[in-house]
Amino acid sequence: MSFPVFSVFFLSSISEV
């Protein structure tokens, strides 16, 4: 798993909320 990809996914999830 790539760190950058995971970071973007996590940030995206928080932004949606």
C-alpha positions in Angstrom: 0.0 0.0 0.0 1.4 3.4 -0.9 1.6 6.0 1.8 0.6 9.0 -0.4 -2.4 7.1 -1.8 -3.6 6.2 1.7 -3.2 9.8 2.8 -5.3 11.2 0.0 -8.0 8.6 0.6 -8.1 9.4 4.3 -8.3 13.2 3.6 -11.0 12.7 1.0 -13.1 10.7 3.5 -12.8 13.5 6.1 -13.5 16.2 3.5 -16.7 14.4 2.5 -18.1 14.4 6.0 
